[in-house]
Amino acid sequence: MTAGKYLPSLAAKIIIVAMSSLAFSRVAYTTRQQVHKSNWKRFSTLEPFSIDTTNGEIASSFNPLGPPDFLSNLSVGESIRSYGKNITRLSSSPDIFLVKDLISTDDRNTLMEAAETQGMKVAGTRQSGENTVRKNSYLAWIDPYSITTTGEGSDWRDAPSVARETIVKSRLCFAHDVMNDLINDVVSMDFCFAEDLQVAKYDKDGRFDYHHDGYSRYLTVLSYLNGVGGTFFPFGGMRDELEGIDFSNEDEVSVLSFKRQLERCGILIVGEEGSDGYLQSAFVKPKQVVHIEAGDAIAFYNYMSGGEKDLRVLHCSLPVPQEKWISTAWFRSEALTGPFASFKKAQLVESFYGAKSMSPS
């Protein structure tokens, strides 16, 4: 595969951003983007927000950091087809969803090949001073707005195009309607923007210990590129058992002590490797095992409506019995997860619904 020549000019990037936003978001998904503008108020006519504007509780019920309404209304185990994809709710506390066949076979191969071509670095985190949190894992970042040339007549889809399409499909399926509107607005980047697509590889026995995605990443869409799972959510699907725990307070949340109290807990995601290797561990006794295939993805939400970290989505990548490839689309909101989250949220509510709707009836 020829990687092509990259043209890093600022003008070229501006052009491709504009073209991709218009061509893909506004044409391929026109039904979603039927947005009316009336002065400074904006709202979707296809999927209206589930907010009662007749009372004074808009700010408390409005959660742009959570799933869109058509997913919020799903019961655990219930499925819906949206944007040509089947989406199933796996958990309601916390919100975790499974989408089938998000990335095609050819596109998965393109991402893996591109990551190896550009070179993958040993994965680390800010907490892993000597890389004790992650083991035998490597990653690369693919800029969705790079420009490549593949030669006349080539039918090869370049990695930036695949990354861009993966990010757009991820946000349309899983981001709140308000955030989907804001992401196309350059001046609203502090409210919502997408990181470059990360591609990661785990060698045999590679792992990533319990962690929260954090750093304002309010939405994670994790795709399984070669059909190997091993993702474990110890608090997933445990609504009744989680009562009384403040999951915004790190001092109250202990994975180990929680697991010791229950015979089985959490959700384990497995693929072609099966679950036997994971279940041999005394620390992995899942309440639910979910089977995925190559191209499937899971989505989960990392912050509560007030901007606090939601530690119910702590998760890990268990030591894998064979090579594993994933890609991750992260969506960030510095405004709604930072120190002024409540103020920024009030601003957002007012800009979409007007100051009048904020007053008690």
C-alpha positions as CSV (number, residue, x, y, z in Angstrom):
1,M,0.0,0.0,0.0
2,T,1.3,3.4,-0.9
3,A,1.0,5.9,1.9
4,G,0.8,8.8,-0.5
5,K,2.0,12.4,0.0
6,Y,0.7,14.5,2.8
7,L,0.0,18.2,2.2
8,P,0.1,19.9,5.5
9,S,-0.8,23.4,4.4
10,L,-3.4,25.2,6.6
11,A,-5.4,26.2,3.6
12,A,-5.7,22.6,2.4
13,K,-6.9,21.5,5.8
14,I,-9.5,24.2,6.0
15,I,-10.8,23.2,2.6
16,I,-11.1,19.5,3.5
17,V,-12.8,20.3,6.8
18,A,-15.4,22.3,5.0
19,M,-15.9,19.8,2.2
20,S,-16.2,16.8,4.5
21,S,-18.6,18.5,6.8
22,L,-20.9,19.6,4.0
23,A,-20.5,16.5,1.8
24,F,-20.8,13.8,4.5
25,S,-22.7,15.3,7.4
26,R,-25.2,17.4,5.3
27,V,-25.7,15.1,2.3
28,A,-25.2,11.5,3.4
29,Y,-27.2,12.1,6.6
30,T,-29.6,14.8,5.5
31,T,-32.5,13.4,7.6
32,R,-30.5,14.0,10.7
33,Q,-29.4,17.4,9.9
34,Q,-32.8,19.1,9.2
35,V,-31.9,22.0,11.5
36,H,-33.9,25.2,11.5
37,K,-32.4,28.4,12.6
38,S,-34.5,31.2,14.2
39,N,-32.3,34.0,15.3
40,W,-29.9,32.4,17.8
41,K,-32.1,29.4,18.7
42,R,-31.5,26.0,17.1
43,F,-33.3,22.8,17.4
44,S,-33.8,19.5,15.5
45,T,-37.1,18.7,13.9
46,L,-36.4,15.0,13.5
47,E,-35.6,14.0,17.1
48,P,-36.9,16.7,19.5
49,F,-35.1,16.9,22.9
50,S,-36.9,15.2,25.8
51,I,-37.0,18.4,27.9
52,D,-40.1,19.9,29.4
53,T,-39.9,23.5,28.6
54,T,-43.0,24.3,30.6
55,N,-41.3,24.1,33.9
56,G,-38.2,25.4,35.5
57,E,-36.2,22.1,35.5
58,I,-34.7,22.3,32.1
59,A,-31.1,22.6,33.3
60,S,-31.4,19.6,35.6
61,S,-33.0,17.3,33.0
62,F,-30.9,18.5,30.0
63,N,-27.8,16.2,29.6
64,P,-25.8,16.9,26.4
65,L,-23.0,14.6,27.8
66,G,-25.4,11.6,27.6
67,P,-26.9,9.6,24.7
68,P,-29.4,11.0,22.2
69,D,-33.0,10.6,23.0
70,F,-33.6,7.7,20.6
71,L,-31.0,5.7,22.6
72,S,-32.0,7.1,26.1
73,N,-35.4,5.6,25.7
74,L,-34.2,2.0,25.0
75,S,-34.5,-0.6,27.7
76,V,-31.6,-3.0,28.5
77,G,-31.4,-5.6,25.7
78,E,-33.6,-3.5,23.4
79,S,-32.3,-2.6,19.9
80,I,-33.0,0.1,17.3
81,R,-31.8,0.6,13.8
82,S,-30.3,4.1,13.2
83,Y,-28.2,5.3,10.3
84,G,-28.2,1.8,8.8
85,K,-26.7,0.3,12.0
86,N,-28.2,-2.0,14.7
87,I,-27.7,-0.5,18.1
88,T,-28.4,-2.4,21.4
89,R,-28.4,-1.1,24.9
90,L,-26.1,-3.3,27.1
91,S,-26.5,-1.3,30.3
92,S,-28.4,1.6,31.7
93,S,-26.2,2.2,34.7
94,P,-23.9,3.2,33.2
95,D,-25.0,3.8,29.7
96,I,-23.3,1.3,27.4
97,F,-24.3,0.4,23.9
98,L,-23.3,-2.1,21.2
99,V,-23.4,-1.2,17.5
100,K,-23.0,-3.9,14.9
101,D,-20.7,-3.6,11.9
102,L,-19.7,0.0,12.4
103,I,-16.6,-0.4,10.2
104,S,-16.4,-2.5,7.1
105,T,-13.7,-5.2,6.5
106,D,-11.8,-3.1,3.9
107,D,-11.9,0.0,6.2
108,R,-10.6,-2.0,9.1
109,N,-7.7,-3.3,7.1
110,T,-7.0,0.2,5.9
111,L,-6.8,1.5,9.5
112,M,-4.5,-1.3,10.7
113,E,-2.2,-1.1,7.7
114,A,-1.9,2.7,8.0
115,A,-1.1,2.5,11.7
116,E,1.7,0.0,11.0
117,T,3.0,2.0,8.1
118,Q,3.3,5.3,10.0
119,G,4.8,3.5,13.0
120,M,3.2,2.6,16.3
121,K,4.5,3.9,19.6
122,V,4.5,2.0,22.9
123,A,1.3,3.0,24.7
124,G,1.5,4.8,28.0
125,T,-0.7,7.0,30.1
126,R,-0.1,10.1,32.3
127,Q,-0.4,7.8,35.4
128,S,1.9,5.1,34.2
129,G,5.3,6.5,35.0
130,E,7.1,3.2,34.2
131,N,4.2,1.9,32.0
132,T,2.8,-0.4,34.6
133,V,-0.8,0.4,33.7
134,R,-0.4,-0.8,30.1
135,K,1.6,-3.8,28.9
136,N,2.5,-5.0,25.4
137,S,0.3,-2.4,23.7
138,Y,1.1,0.1,20.9
139,L,-0.8,2.9,19.3
140,A,-0.9,5.4,16.4
141,W,-3.1,8.4,15.7
142,I,-4.7,9.0,12.3
143,D,-5.5,12.6,11.4
144,P,-8.9,12.5,9.7
145,Y,-8.2,15.8,7.8
146,S,-4.8,14.9,6.3
147,I,-4.8,14.9,2.5
148,T,-3.3,11.9,0.6
149,T,-2.9,11.1,-3.0
150,T,-3.3,7.5,-4.1
151,G,-2.7,7.8,-7.8
152,E,-5.1,8.1,-10.7
153,G,-7.6,5.3,-10.9
154,S,-6.9,3.9,-7.5
155,D,-9.8,2.4,-5.6
156,W,-7.9,2.4,-2.3
157,R,-9.6,4.4,0.4
158,D,-7.0,6.4,2.3
159,A,-6.8,6.1,6.1
160,P,-7.8,9.8,6.8
161,S,-11.0,9.3,4.9
162,V,-11.8,6.1,6.8
163,A,-10.9,7.8,10.1
164,R,-13.1,10.8,9.2
165,E,-16.1,8.6,8.3
166,T,-15.6,6.4,11.4
167,I,-15.7,9.5,13.6
168,V,-18.8,11.0,11.8
169,K,-20.7,7.7,12.1
170,S,-19.7,7.4,15.7
171,R,-21.0,10.8,16.7
172,L,-24.2,10.6,14.6
173,C,-25.1,7.3,16.3
174,F,-24.1,8.2,19.9
175,A,-23.6,11.9,20.5
176,H,-26.5,14.0,21.8
177,D,-28.4,16.0,19.2
178,V,-27.1,19.3,20.6
179,M,-23.5,18.2,20.4
180,N,-24.0,17.0,16.9
181,D,-25.2,20.5,15.9
182,L,-22.3,22.2,17.8
183,I,-19.5,20.0,16.4
184,N,-19.9,21.6,13.0
185,D,-19.5,25.1,14.5
186,V,-15.9,26.2,14.9
187,V,-16.6,28.7,17.6
188,S,-18.2,26.0,19.7
189,M,-15.1,23.7,19.9
190,D,-14.9,24.1,23.7
191,F,-18.3,22.5,23.9
192,C,-17.7,19.6,21.6
193,F,-14.9,18.4,19.3
194,A,-13.5,15.0,18.1
195,E,-9.9,13.9,18.6
196,D,-8.0,12.2,15.9
197,L,-8.8,8.5,15.6
198,Q,-6.6,6.3,17.7
199,V,-5.6,2.8,16.5
200,A,-4.2,0.5,19.1
201,K,-2.6,-3.0,19.0
202,Y,-2.2,-5.4,21.9
203,D,0.3,-8.3,21.5
204,K,-0.5,-11.6,23.3
205,D,-0.9,-10.9,27.0
206,G,-1.2,-7.2,26.4
207,R,-3.4,-5.4,28.8
208,F,-4.7,-2.0,30.0
209,D,-5.6,-1.9,33.7
210,Y,-8.7,-0.3,35.2
211,H,-9.0,3.3,34.1
212,H,-11.4,6.1,33.3
213,D,-10.9,7.7,29.9
214,G,-11.1,11.2,31.4
215,Y,-9.5,14.4,30.2
216,S,-12.9,15.8,29.1
217,R,-13.6,12.8,26.9
218,Y,-17.3,12.5,27.6
219,L,-18.0,9.9,24.9
220,T,-16.0,6.9,23.9
221,V,-16.7,4.8,20.8
222,L,-14.4,1.7,20.8
223,S,-14.3,-0.4,17.6
224,Y,-13.0,-4.0,17.4
225,L,-10.9,-4.2,14.3
226,N,-9.9,-7.8,14.2
227,G,-12.7,-9.3,16.4
228,V,-10.8,-9.8,19.6
229,G,-12.5,-8.4,22.8
230,G,-11.4,-8.6,26.4
231,T,-13.0,-5.3,27.6
232,F,-14.4,-5.6,31.1
233,F,-16.7,-3.1,32.9
234,P,-16.9,-4.3,36.5
235,F,-19.8,-1.9,37.3
236,G,-21.6,-2.4,34.0
237,G,-25.3,-3.5,34.2
238,M,-25.3,-3.3,38.0
239,R,-28.0,-0.7,38.7
240,D,-29.5,-2.3,41.8
241,E,-26.1,-3.2,43.3
242,L,-24.8,0.3,42.8
243,E,-27.3,2.1,45.0
244,G,-25.8,4.3,47.7
245,I,-22.4,4.6,46.0
246,D,-21.3,8.1,45.0
247,F,-19.6,7.4,41.6
248,S,-18.4,10.9,41.3
249,N,-16.2,10.4,44.4
250,E,-13.1,8.4,43.7
251,D,-12.6,7.8,47.5
252,E,-15.9,5.8,47.5
253,V,-15.2,3.7,44.5
254,S,-13.1,0.5,44.8
255,V,-13.3,-2.1,42.1
256,L,-11.7,-4.8,44.3
257,S,-13.9,-4.2,47.3
258,F,-17.0,-4.1,45.1
259,K,-16.1,-7.4,43.4
260,R,-15.4,-9.1,46.7
261,Q,-19.0,-8.4,47.9
262,L,-20.6,-10.1,44.9
263,E,-20.4,-13.5,43.3
264,R,-20.7,-12.1,39.8
265,C,-20.5,-8.5,38.5
266,G,-20.1,-6.5,35.4
267,I,-20.0,-6.9,31.7
268,L,-17.3,-8.8,29.7
269,I,-16.9,-8.1,26.0
270,V,-15.4,-11.1,24.1
271,G,-14.8,-11.9,20.5
272,E,-13.4,-14.7,18.4
273,E,-11.1,-15.7,21.3
274,G,-14.0,-16.7,23.5
275,S,-14.4,-16.2,27.2
276,D,-12.6,-19.2,28.7
277,G,-9.2,-17.6,29.0
278,Y,-10.6,-14.6,30.8
279,L,-12.9,-16.6,33.2
280,Q,-9.9,-18.6,34.5
281,S,-9.0,-15.5,36.5
282,A,-10.3,-15.3,40.0
283,F,-10.9,-11.6,39.5
284,V,-13.2,-11.9,36.4
285,K,-16.6,-13.3,37.2
286,P,-18.9,-11.3,34.9
287,K,-22.7,-11.1,35.4
288,Q,-23.0,-10.8,31.6
289,V,-20.8,-11.9,28.6
290,V,-21.4,-10.0,25.4
291,H,-20.0,-11.5,22.1
292,I,-18.8,-9.1,19.4
293,E,-17.5,-9.6,15.8
294,A,-14.9,-7.7,13.9
295,G,-16.3,-4.3,12.9
296,D,-18.6,-4.0,16.0
297,A,-18.1,-1.2,18.5
298,I,-19.2,-0.3,22.0
299,A,-20.1,3.2,23.1
300,F,-20.1,4.6,26.7
301,Y,-20.4,8.0,28.4
302,N,-17.7,9.1,30.9
303,Y,-19.3,12.1,32.6
304,M,-22.4,12.8,34.6
305,S,-24.8,15.5,33.5
306,G,-23.2,18.0,35.9
307,G,-19.7,17.5,34.5
308,E,-18.4,15.1,37.2
309,K,-16.5,12.0,36.2
310,D,-18.8,8.9,36.1
311,L,-16.7,6.2,37.7
312,R,-19.3,3.6,36.8
313,V,-17.6,3.3,33.4
314,L,-14.2,2.3,34.9
315,H,-13.0,-0.5,32.6
316,C,-10.0,-2.5,31.6
317,S,-8.6,-4.5,28.7
318,L,-7.8,-7.9,30.2
319,P,-4.6,-9.8,29.1
320,V,-5.5,-11.1,25.7
321,P,-4.7,-14.6,24.4
322,Q,-3.9,-13.4,20.9
323,E,-3.2,-10.2,19.0
324,K,-5.9,-7.5,19.4
325,W,-6.6,-4.4,17.3
326,I,-9.0,-1.6,18.2
327,S,-9.8,1.9,17.1
328,T,-11.2,4.6,19.4
329,A,-13.1,7.7,18.6
330,W,-13.1,10.2,21.5
331,F,-15.4,13.2,21.8
332,R,-14.4,15.9,24.2
333,S,-16.1,18.8,25.9
334,E,-13.8,21.1,27.8
335,A,-16.7,23.5,28.6
336,L,-19.1,20.9,30.1
337,T,-16.6,18.9,32.1
338,G,-14.4,21.8,33.4
339,P,-14.5,23.9,36.6
340,F,-17.2,26.2,35.0
341,A,-19.4,23.3,33.8
342,S,-22.6,24.4,35.5
343,F,-22.2,27.9,34.1
344,K,-21.4,26.7,30.6
345,K,-24.4,24.3,30.7
346,A,-26.7,27.1,31.7
347,Q,-25.3,29.1,28.7
348,L,-26.0,26.2,26.4
349,V,-29.6,25.7,27.6
350,E,-30.3,29.4,27.3
351,S,-28.8,29.6,23.8
352,F,-31.0,26.7,22.6
353,Y,-34.2,27.3,24.5
354,G,-34.1,31.0,25.4
355,A,-33.9,32.8,28.7
356,K,-37.7,32.8,29.0
357,S,-37.9,29.0,29.1
358,M,-35.5,29.0,32.1
359,S,-38.0,30.8,34.3
360,P,-40.3,28.8,36.6
361,S,-43.9,28.5,35.3
